[in-house]
Amino acid sequence: MTRERAAAERPGQTRPFTESEEKVLRSAGRSRTWPAGTVLFLQGDAPDCLALVTEGRVKITAEARSGYTSLLSLRGPGELVGEMACLDRRTRSATAVTVTPVRGTAITAARFLGLLEQDHGLALSILRSIVARLRHADALRADQGALSAGARVARVLLDLALRHGTEVGAEDHACVVPVSQADLAGAAGTSRESVVRALRELQRDGVVTTSRGRIVVHDLRGLGGRAGV
C-alpha cells in the first residue's frame, strides 16, 4: 500500500467542520493545553463542557459493570469530545483521556447549546459528524461478527492506523498508533491473550512492532491482508 493510497484512505484526516465553523467553535470557548494522561471527562459525570481538539489525540473508553473497559474511539484534530452528553443533557457514557499532549478549546455546555440554536448550519455539521461516527462503529461491529479474534485485532488496528496513525520519522509508510494492547483488546472485543498472540504473529512477519502504550505499523498492506480487506 503506497503512502498516497494510505493518506487517501485515512478518513480521520478529513475534518468534520469547515474552517469557518471551527473558528466559531474556538471563539465560543477558552484555549487550553492538556498533558498526555489528562482525564478530560469521567464516565458518569455531569455534562458541563466539551472540547474541540486542535492538536493531539484523545482516547474514549467505556467501562461495563463487570469492570471490562472498551476502547470506543480515538478523537483527533478538528473533532469534538464530549458533545453528545451536552446535547442530551444526560450523564457521560464514556471517559475521555488524552493519549498525547493535546491543544484545544474548552466550551461550556450552555455556550455550545446556544451556538447550535443560533447557527443551524453548524448544528447540521455536528449532527452529520455524530451520524458518521455511528455508521463507522456499526460497520466495524458488523464486520467483526464473522472474523476470528486475530482478524478482528488486525481490522481494528488497521482502522486506527488509517484514521489516527502518525508517520514515523524517515521510515517510509510506517505509522504510530497511540494505543496499548489492553486498548486494542477492548476495541476488538477480545481477550488480552488473543491480542498478544495476534501481535506476536504480526511482529514475526515484520508487520508491526510494539512498545509501551503504542504500536508501530510498518506494513499497512500486510496488516490489511490479515484483516481480510
PAZARO-259379 format. One line per 2 residues: number of its first residue (from 0); their letters; for each residue x, y, z of N, C-alpha, C. Coordinates in nm, 2 decimals. Each point is the difference from the previous one (the first is absolute). Example, Ala and Ser with C-alpha at 12.3 -4.5 7.8 and 13.67 -1.06 7.14 Angstrom:
% residues 2
0	as	1.32:-0.57:0.78:-0.09:0.12:0.00:0.09:0.12:0.00 | -0.04:0.11:-0.07:0.09:0.11:0.00:-0.08:0.11:0.08
//
This chain:
% residues 229
0	mt	0.09:-0.12:0.00:-0.09:0.12:0.00:0.09:0.12:0.00 | -0.02:0.09:-0.09:0.09:0.12:-0.01:-0.04:0.10:0.10
2	re	0.09:0.10:0.03:-0.03:0.11:0.09:-0.12:0.08:-0.05 | 0.00:0.02:-0.14:-0.11:0.08:-0.05:-0.14:-0.07:0.02
4	ra	0.00:-0.13:-0.02:-0.12:-0.07:0.02:-0.04:0.00:0.15 | 0.10:-0.02:0.08:-0.03:-0.01:0.15:-0.06:0.14:0.04
6	aa	0.06:0.11:-0.05:-0.05:0.13:0.04:-0.14:0.02:-0.06 | -0.03:-0.04:-0.12:-0.13:0.01:-0.05:-0.10:-0.08:0.07
8	er	0.04:-0.11:0.07:-0.10:-0.08:0.07:-0.01:0.04:0.14 | 0.07:0.10:0.05:-0.01:0.03:0.14:-0.12:0.10:0.02
10	pg	-0.12:-0.05:0.04:-0.11:0.09:0.02:0.02:0.09:0.11 | 0.09:-0.03:0.10:0.03:0.09:0.11:0.06:0.13:-0.05
12	qt	0.06:0.00:-0.12:0.06:0.12:-0.04:-0.10:0.10:-0.06 | -0.12:-0.04:-0.03:-0.11:0.08:-0.05:-0.07:0.07:0.12
14	rp	0.02:0.12:0.02:-0.06:0.07:0.12:-0.15:0.01:-0.01 | -0.07:-0.02:0.10:-0.15:0.01:-0.01:-0.06:0.13:-0.01
16	ft	0.08:0.11:0.03:-0.05:0.13:-0.01:0.08:0.09:-0.10 | -0.06:0.10:-0.05:0.07:0.09:-0.09:0.09:0.09:0.09
18	es	0.09:0.08:-0.07:0.08:0.09:0.08:-0.08:0.10:0.07 | -0.10:0.05:-0.06:-0.08:0.10:0.06:-0.08:-0.05:0.12
20	ee	-0.05:-0.13:-0.01:-0.07:-0.06:0.11:0.10:-0.02:0.12 | 0.12:-0.05:-0.03:0.10:-0.01:0.11:0.03:0.13:0.06
22	kv	0.00:0.10:-0.08:0.03:0.14:0.06:-0.11:0.04:0.09 | -0.13:-0.03:-0.03:-0.11:0.03:0.08:0.01:-0.07:0.13
24	lr	0.03:-0.13:-0.01:0.02:-0.09:0.12:0.11:0.06:0.09 | 0.11:0.03:-0.06:0.12:0.05:0.08:-0.04:0.13:0.07
26	sa	-0.07:0.09:-0.07:-0.03:0.13:0.06:-0.10:-0.02:0.12 | -0.07:-0.11:0.00:-0.10:-0.02:0.11:0.06:-0.05:0.13
28	gr	0.13:-0.04:0.00:0.05:-0.06:0.12:0.14:0.06:0.03 | 0.07:-0.08:0.08:0.13:0.05:0.05:0.11:-0.10:-0.04
30	sr	0.11:0.05:-0.06:0.11:-0.08:-0.04:0.06:-0.07:0.12 | 0.03:-0.13:-0.02:0.06:-0.08:0.11:0.11:-0.09:-0.06
32	tw	0.09:-0.04:0.09:0.09:-0.11:-0.03:-0.01:-0.10:0.11 | 0.01:-0.13:-0.04:-0.01:-0.11:0.10:0.11:-0.10:-0.02
34	pa	0.08:-0.03:0.10:0.11:-0.10:-0.01:-0.06:-0.14:-0.03 | 0.08:-0.08:-0.06:-0.04:-0.14:-0.02:-0.04:-0.06:0.13
36	gt	-0.11:-0.08:0.00:-0.04:-0.07:0.12:-0.10:0.08:0.08 | -0.04:0.12:-0.05:-0.10:0.08:0.07:-0.14:-0.05:-0.02
38	vl	-0.08:-0.02:0.10:-0.14:-0.04:-0.01:-0.08:0.13:-0.03 | -0.06:0.00:-0.12:-0.09:0.11:-0.03:-0.14:-0.01:0.06
40	fl	-0.05:-0.12:-0.01:-0.14:-0.03:0.05:0.01:-0.14:0.05 | -0.09:-0.03:0.11:-0.01:-0.13:0.05:-0.14:-0.05:-0.03
42	qg	-0.01:-0.13:-0.03:-0.13:-0.06:-0.02:-0.09:0.02:0.13 | -0.12:0.04:-0.02:-0.09:0.03:0.11:0.00:0.15:0.04
44	da	0.10:0.08:-0.05:0.00:0.14:0.04:-0.12:0.07:-0.06 | -0.03:0.12:0.06:-0.10:0.09:-0.06:0.07:0.07:-0.13
46	pd	-0.08:0.02:-0.10:0.06:0.06:-0.12:0.00:0.16:0.01 | 0.11:0.05:0.06:0.01:0.14:0.01:0.08:0.07:-0.11
48	cl	0.07:-0.08:-0.08:0.08:0.07:-0.10:0.04:-0.11:-0.11 | 0.07:0.05:-0.10:0.05:-0.09:-0.11:0.13:0.06:-0.05
50	al	0.07:-0.07:-0.09:0.12:0.05:-0.05:0.01:-0.02:-0.15 | 0.06:0.10:-0.07:0.04:-0.01:-0.14:0.15:-0.02:0.00
52	vt	0.04:-0.12:-0.06:0.14:-0.03:-0.01:0.07:0.07:-0.11 | 0.11:0.07:0.02:0.08:0.06:-0.10:0.12:-0.08:-0.04
54	eg	0.07:-0.05:0.10:0.11:-0.09:-0.02:0.00:-0.11:0.10 | 0.05:-0.12:-0.04:0.01:-0.11:0.10:-0.12:-0.10:-0.02
56	rv	0.00:-0.10:0.09:-0.10:-0.11:0.00:-0.06:-0.02:0.13 | -0.13:-0.03:0.00:-0.07:-0.03:0.13:-0.07:-0.14:-0.02
58	ki	0.02:-0.08:0.11:-0.06:-0.13:0.00:-0.13:0.00:0.07 | -0.10:-0.06:-0.06:-0.14:-0.01:0.05:-0.02:-0.15:0.04
60	ta	-0.03:-0.02:0.13:-0.02:-0.14:0.05:-0.13:0.00:0.09 | -0.05:-0.13:0.01:-0.12:-0.02:0.08:0.02:-0.12:0.08
62	ea	-0.04:0.00:0.13:0.02:-0.11:0.09:-0.13:-0.06:0.03 | -0.01:-0.14:-0.02:-0.12:-0.07:0.03:-0.01:-0.03:0.15
64	rs	-0.12:-0.04:0.05:-0.01:-0.03:0.14:0.09:-0.11:0.04 | 0.04:-0.09:-0.09:0.09:-0.11:0.03:0.14:0.05:0.02
66	gy	0.03:0.13:-0.03:0.13:0.05:0.01:0.08:0.00:-0.13 | -0.06:-0.06:-0.11:0.07:-0.01:-0.13:0.00:0.13:-0.07
68	ts	0.11:0.05:-0.04:0.01:0.13:-0.07:0.02:-0.01:-0.15 | -0.09:0.07:-0.07:0.00:-0.01:-0.15:0.06:0.13:-0.05
70	ll	0.09:-0.01:-0.10:0.04:0.12:-0.07:-0.11:0.03:-0.11 | -0.07:0.11:0.01:-0.10:0.04:-0.09:0.06:0.07:-0.13
72	sl	0.09:0.09:0.02:0.06:0.07:-0.11:0.11:0.09:0.05 | 0.07:0.05:-0.10:0.10:0.11:0.02:-0.06:0.12:-0.07
74	rg	0.03:0.12:0.06:-0.04:0.12:-0.07:0.12:0.09:-0.02 | 0.01:0.06:-0.12:0.11:0.08:-0.03:-0.03:0.14:-0.05
76	pg	0.09:0.07:-0.06:-0.02:0.14:-0.04:-0.12:0.02:-0.08 | -0.08:0.11:0.04:-0.12:0.04:-0.06:-0.12:-0.07:0.05
78	el	0.02:-0.09:0.10:-0.12:-0.08:0.05:-0.04:0.05:0.14 | -0.13:-0.02:0.03:-0.05:0.04:0.13:0.01:-0.12:0.09
80	vg	0.01:0.03:0.13:0.00:-0.11:0.10:-0.10:0.05:0.11 | -0.09:-0.09:0.03:-0.10:0.03:0.11:-0.12:0.07:-0.04
82	em	-0.02:0.01:-0.14:-0.12:0.08:-0.04:-0.13:-0.08:0.01 | 0.00:-0.13:0.00:-0.13:-0.08:0.00:-0.07:0.02:0.13
84	ac	0.08:-0.01:0.11:-0.07:0.02:0.14:-0.05:0.14:0.01 | 0.07:0.10:-0.06:-0.05:0.14:0.01:-0.13:0.01:-0.08
86	ld	-0.01:-0.07:-0.11:-0.12:0.01:-0.08:-0.13:-0.06:0.07 | 0.02:-0.12:0.06:-0.12:-0.06:0.06:-0.01:0.02:0.15
88	rr	0.11:0.07:0.06:0.00:0.04:0.14:-0.01:-0.11:0.10 | 0.05:-0.12:-0.05:0.01:-0.11:0.09:0.14:-0.02:0.05
90	tr	0.02:-0.08:0.10:0.14:-0.02:0.05:0.08:-0.07:-0.11 | 0.13:0.03:0.01:0.09:-0.05:-0.10:0.01:-0.15:-0.01
92	sa	-0.01:-0.06:-0.12:0.00:-0.14:-0.02:0.14:-0.06:-0.02 | 0.10:0.09:0.00:0.14:-0.05:-0.02:0.10:0.10:0.06
94	ta	0.12:-0.05:0.01:0.11:0.08:0.06:0.09:0.04:-0.11 | 0.05:0.12:0.00:0.09:0.06:-0.10:0.14:0.03:0.07
96	vt	0.10:-0.05:-0.06:0.14:0.02:0.06:0.09:0.03:-0.12 | 0.09:0.10:0.02:0.10:0.03:-0.10:0.10:-0.10:-0.01
98	vt	0.04:-0.05:-0.12:0.10:-0.10:-0.01:0.13:0.06:-0.05 | -0.01:0.13:-0.05:0.12:0.08:-0.03:-0.03:0.14:0.05
100	pv	0.10:0.09:0.01:-0.03:0.13:0.04:-0.11:0.06:-0.10 | -0.09:0.07:0.05:-0.11:0.05:-0.08:-0.02:0.15:0.01
102	rg	-0.02:0.07:-0.11:-0.04:0.14:0.00:-0.14:0.00:-0.05 | -0.08:0.09:0.06:-0.14:0.01:-0.05:-0.07:0.12:0.07
104	ta	-0.14:-0.01:-0.02:-0.08:0.10:0.06:-0.11:-0.06:0.09 | -0.01:0.05:0.12:-0.10:-0.05:0.09:-0.12:0.09:-0.01
106	it	-0.12:-0.06:-0.02:-0.12:0.08:-0.02:-0.11:-0.05:0.10 | -0.06:0.09:0.07:-0.10:-0.04:0.10:-0.12:-0.05:-0.08
108	aa	-0.08:-0.09:0.07:-0.11:-0.06:-0.06:-0.11:0.11:-0.04 | -0.02:0.09:0.09:-0.10:0.11:-0.03:0.04:0.08:-0.12
110	rf	0.13:0.03:-0.01:0.04:0.08:-0.12:-0.01:-0.08:-0.12 | 0.03:-0.13:0.00:-0.01:-0.09:-0.11:-0.14:-0.01:-0.05
112	lg	-0.10:-0.02:0.09:-0.14:-0.01:-0.04:-0.05:0.13:-0.05 | 0.05:0.11:0.05:-0.04:0.13:-0.05:0.04:0.02:-0.15
114	ll	0.13:-0.05:-0.02:0.05:0.01:-0.14:-0.09:-0.08:-0.10 | -0.04:-0.12:0.04:-0.08:-0.08:-0.09:-0.13:0.06:-0.03
116	eq	-0.06:0.07:0.10:-0.13:0.06:-0.02:0.01:0.12:-0.09 | 0.12:0.06:0.00:0.02:0.12:-0.09:0.05:-0.04:-0.14
118	dh	0.08:-0.10:-0.01:0.07:-0.04:-0.13:-0.05:-0.13:-0.04 | -0.10:-0.01:-0.08:-0.06:-0.12:-0.05:0.09:-0.08:-0.09
120	gl	0.09:0.07:-0.07:0.10:-0.07:-0.09:0.10:-0.08:0.09 | 0.05:0.06:0.11:0.09:-0.06:0.09:-0.07:-0.12:0.06
122	al	-0.13:0.02:0.04:-0.07:-0.11:0.06:-0.01:-0.12:-0.09 | -0.03:0.02:-0.13:-0.01:-0.10:-0.09:0.14:-0.07:-0.02
124	si	0.11:0.07:0.00:0.13:-0.06:-0.02:0.03:-0.09:0.12 | -0.04:0.05:0.12:0.03:-0.09:0.12:-0.09:-0.12:0.00
126	lr	-0.12:0.01:-0.05:-0.09:-0.12:-0.01:0.06:-0.10:-0.10 | 0.05:0.05:-0.11:0.07:-0.08:-0.10:0.12:-0.07:0.05
128	si	0.08:0.07:0.08:0.12:-0.06:0.06:-0.04:-0.11:0.09 | -0.10:0.01:0.08:-0.05:-0.10:0.09:-0.05:-0.12:-0.08
130	va	-0.08:0.02:-0.10:-0.05:-0.11:-0.08:0.11:-0.07:-0.07 | 0.11:0.07:-0.05:0.11:-0.07:-0.06:0.07:-0.09:0.09
132	rl	0.02:0.04:0.13:0.06:-0.08:0.10:-0.08:-0.12:0.03 | -0.13:0.01:0.01:-0.09:-0.11:0.03:0.00:-0.10:-0.12
134	rh	0.00:0.05:-0.12:0.00:-0.09:-0.12:0.13:-0.08:0.00 | 0.11:0.07:0.03:0.13:-0.07:0.00:0.01:-0.10:0.11
136	ad	-0.05:0.03:0.12:0.00:-0.10:0.11:-0.09:-0.12:-0.04 | -0.11:0.02:-0.06:-0.09:-0.11:-0.04:0.06:-0.09:-0.11
138	al	0.07:0.07:-0.09:0.07:-0.08:-0.11:0.11:-0.09:0.06 | 0.08:0.05:0.10:0.10:-0.08:0.07:-0.06:-0.11:0.07
140	ra	-0.11:0.02:0.07:-0.06:-0.11:0.08:-0.06:-0.11:-0.10 | -0.06:0.05:-0.11:-0.05:-0.10:-0.09:0.11:-0.09:-0.07
142	dq	0.11:0.07:-0.03:0.11:-0.08:-0.06:0.06:-0.10:0.10 | 0.01:0.05:0.13:0.07:-0.09:0.10:-0.08:-0.12:0.03
144	ga	-0.13:0.00:-0.02:-0.08:-0.12:0.04:0.05:-0.12:-0.07 | 0.05:0.00:-0.12:0.04:-0.11:-0.08:0.15:-0.03:0.00
146	ls	0.08:0.07:0.08:0.14:-0.01:0.00:0.05:-0.07:0.12 | 0.12:-0.06:-0.02:0.07:-0.06:0.11:0.06:0.11:0.09
148	ag	0.04:-0.04:0.12:0.06:0.10:0.09:0.12:0.07:-0.06 | 0.08:-0.08:-0.07:0.12:0.06:-0.06:-0.03:0.10:-0.11
150	ar	-0.10:-0.04:-0.08:-0.05:0.09:-0.11:-0.06:0.13:0.06 | -0.08:-0.02:0.11:-0.06:0.12:0.07:0.11:0.10:0.05
152	va	0.10:-0.06:0.06:0.11:0.09:0.05:0.06:0.07:-0.12 | 0.03:-0.07:-0.11:0.06:0.06:-0.11:-0.09:0.11:-0.06
154	rv	-0.13:-0.03:-0.01:-0.10:0.09:-0.06:0.00:0.13:0.08 | -0.01:-0.01:0.13:-0.01:0.12:0.09:0.13:0.08:-0.01
156	ll	0.12:-0.07:0.01:0.13:0.07:-0.01:0.01:0.07:-0.14 | -0.04:-0.06:-0.10:0.01:0.06:-0.13:-0.09:0.13:-0.01
158	dl	-0.12:-0.01:0.06:-0.09:0.11:0.00:0.06:0.12:0.08 | 0.06:-0.03:0.12:0.06:0.10:0.08:0.13:0.06:-0.07
160	al	0.07:-0.08:-0.07:0.12:0.04:-0.07:-0.04:0.10:-0.11 | -0.10:-0.03:-0.08:-0.04:0.08:-0.11:-0.07:0.13:0.05
162	rh	-0.07:-0.01:0.11:-0.07:0.12:0.05:0.09:0.09:0.09 | 0.08:-0.06:0.08:0.07:0.07:0.10:0.15:-0.02:0.01
164	gt	0.06:-0.08:-0.09:0.14:-0.03:0.00:0.08:0.13:-0.04 | 0.12:0.02:0.06:0.09:0.10:-0.04:0.13:-0.06:-0.05
166	ev	0.05:0.07:-0.10:0.12:-0.06:-0.07:0.12:-0.01:0.09 | 0.08:-0.10:-0.03:0.12:-0.02:0.08:0.12:0.05:-0.07
168	ga	0.06:0.11:0.05:0.13:0.05:-0.05:0.02:-0.02:-0.14 | 0.12:-0.06:-0.03:0.04:-0.02:-0.14:-0.05:-0.13:-0.06
170	ed	-0.07:-0.08:0.08:-0.04:-0.13:-0.05:-0.12:0.01:-0.09 | 0.01:-0.04:-0.12:-0.10:0.01:-0.10:-0.12:-0.09:0.03
172	ha	-0.12:0.06:0.00:-0.12:-0.08:0.01:-0.04:-0.03:0.15 | 0.09:0.01:0.09:-0.03:-0.05:0.14:-0.07:0.11:0.07
174	cv	-0.09:-0.04:0.10:-0.07:0.10:0.08:-0.02:-0.06:0.14 | -0.01:0.10:0.10:-0.01:-0.04:0.14:-0.15:0.02:0.04
176	vp	-0.05:-0.10:0.07:-0.14:0.00:0.05:0.01:0.01:0.15 | -0.05:0.10:0.06:0.02:0.02:0.15:-0.10:-0.08:0.08
178	vs	0.01:-0.13:-0.01:-0.09:-0.09:0.08:0.08:-0.11:0.07 | -0.05:-0.04:0.11:0.07:-0.12:0.07:-0.06:-0.13:-0.04
180	qa	0.05:-0.11:0.04:-0.05:-0.13:-0.03:-0.14:-0.01:0.07 | -0.01:0.05:0.12:-0.13:0.00:0.07:-0.11:0.08:-0.08
182	dl	0.04:0.12:-0.05:-0.09:0.07:-0.09:-0.05:-0.08:-0.12 | 0.10:-0.06:-0.06:-0.03:-0.08:-0.12:-0.10:-0.11:0.03
184	ag	0.02:-0.07:0.11:-0.09:-0.11:0.04:-0.14:0.06:0.02 | -0.01:0.11:0.07:-0.13:0.06:0.02:-0.07:0.04:-0.13
186	aa	0.08:0.06:-0.09:-0.06:0.04:-0.13:-0.04:-0.12:-0.09 | 0.07:-0.11:0.01:-0.02:-0.11:-0.08:-0.10:-0.10:0.06
188	gt	-0.04:0.03:0.13:-0.09:-0.09:0.06:0.06:-0.14:0.02 | 0.12:-0.01:0.04:0.07:-0.13:0.02:0.08:0.01:0.13
190	sr	0.07:-0.11:0.03:0.08:0.00:0.12:0.14:0.05:-0.02 | 0.06:0.04:0.11:0.14:0.05:-0.01:0.09:-0.11:-0.06
192	es	-0.02:-0.12:0.04:0.08:-0.11:-0.05:-0.01:-0.02:-0.15 | -0.13:0.02:-0.05:-0.01:-0.01:-0.15:0.07:0.11:-0.07
194	vv	0.00:0.12:0.06:0.08:0.12:-0.06:0.15:-0.03:0.00 | 0.05:-0.06:0.11:0.14:-0.03:0.01:0.04:-0.10:-0.10
196	ra	-0.08:-0.10:-0.02:0.03:-0.10:-0.11:-0.01:0.06:-0.14 | -0.10:0.09:-0.02:-0.01:0.06:-0.13:0.12:0.09:-0.03
198	lr	0.04:0.08:0.10:0.11:0.09:-0.02:0.13:-0.07:-0.01 | 0.01:-0.11:0.07:0.13:-0.08:-0.02:0.01:-0.05:-0.14
200	el	-0.11:-0.05:-0.06:0.01:-0.04:-0.14:0.03:0.11:-0.09 | -0.06:0.12:0.02:0.03:0.11:-0.08:0.14:0.05:0.01
202	qr	0.05:0.00:0.12:0.14:0.03:0.02:0.10:-0.09:-0.07 | -0.03:-0.13:0.01:0.08:-0.10:-0.06:0.01:0.02:-0.15
204	dg	-0.10:0.05:-0.06:0.00:0.02:-0.15:0.04:0.15:-0.03 | 0.04:0.08:0.09:0.04:0.13:-0.02:-0.10:0.10:-0.03
206	vv	-0.13:-0.03:0.03:-0.11:0.09:-0.02:-0.01:0.11:0.10 | 0.03:-0.03:0.13:-0.01:0.10:0.10:0.11:-0.03:0.10
208	tt	0.03:0.11:0.08:0.08:-0.02:0.12:-0.08:0.07:0.11 | 0.03:-0.04:0.13:-0.08:0.05:0.11:0.09:0.06:0.11
210	sr	-0.04:0.10:0.07:0.06:0.05:0.11:-0.10:0.05:0.10 | 0.03:0.05:0.11:-0.09:0.04:0.10:-0.10:0.11:-0.05
212	gr	-0.13:-0.03:0.00:-0.09:0.10:-0.04:-0.02:0.03:-0.14 | 0.07:-0.07:-0.09:-0.01:0.03:-0.14:0.04:-0.12:-0.09
214	iv	-0.05:0.00:-0.12:0.03:-0.10:-0.10:0.05:0.06:-0.13 | 0.11:-0.04:-0.05:0.05:0.05:-0.13:-0.04:-0.09:-0.11
216	vh	-0.07:0.04:-0.10:-0.04:-0.08:-0.11:0.10:0.03:-0.11 | 0.07:-0.10:-0.04:0.11:0.01:-0.11:-0.06:-0.03:-0.14
218	dl	-0.10:-0.08:0.00:-0.05:-0.06:-0.13:-0.15:0.01:0.00 | -0.06:0.11:-0.05:-0.15:0.01:-0.01:-0.06:-0.10:-0.09
220	rg	0.07:-0.03:-0.11:-0.06:-0.10:-0.09:0.00:-0.14:0.07 | 0.11:-0.03:0.07:0.00:-0.13:0.07:-0.11:-0.01:0.11
222	lg	-0.02:0.11:0.07:-0.10:0.01:0.10:-0.14:-0.01:-0.06 | -0.02:0.06:-0.12:-0.12:-0.01:-0.06:-0.03:-0.15:-0.05
224	gr	0.10:-0.07:-0.04:-0.02:-0.14:-0.03:-0.04:-0.08:0.11 | 0.06:0.02:0.12:-0.04:-0.07:0.12:-0.14:0.04:0.05
226	ag	-0.05:0.12:-0.04:-0.13:0.04:0.04:-0.11:-0.04:-0.10 | 0.05:-0.06:-0.11:-0.10:-0.04:-0.10:-0.05:0.11:-0.09
228	v	0.07:0.11:-0.02:-0.04:0.11:-0.08:0.09:0.02:-0.12
//
